Amino acid sequence: MTIQETKENIIEEFELFDDWMDRYNYIIEMGKECEGIEEKYKTKQYLISGCQSQVWLSAEYKEGKIIFQADSDAIITKGIVQLLMRVVNNRTPQEIINEDFSFLDNIGLKEHLSPTRANGLSSMIRQIKLYALVFKTKEEQKQA
């Protein structure tokens, strides 16, 4: 499934809910389903700064794709992380670099988050893109 198809699926899922309490509950359910991250990555090195709660993100480059692991100590944030992982996990660095994450506006997430959670979301996206940029740069250097 392409990134675009994944985003369209997410938008359709959120359109099933009439109000934001139901959408929050859906995000919480996603958080409960989140596989999390290996304990060895729950260190300061993998902690995303700028988040209200603790969020860890690790990335591995395999066969031209980035495999992310993420987790949070807050269930709503864990759900938001899971939402992002559905879009970016197992994608090429270029796909992630090109992603604008506008689907978050389409589902109304950013406008329904507290300012500190919105800042955290921006920090998560920035870290995801940074991983993609690093892996892309390393790949280009290997080819040069």
Summary of the structure (lengths in Angstrom):
residues: 144
radius of gyration: 15.0
end to end distance: 30.8
largest distance: 52.3
contacts: 425
relative contact order: 0.17
helix: 62%
strand: 12%
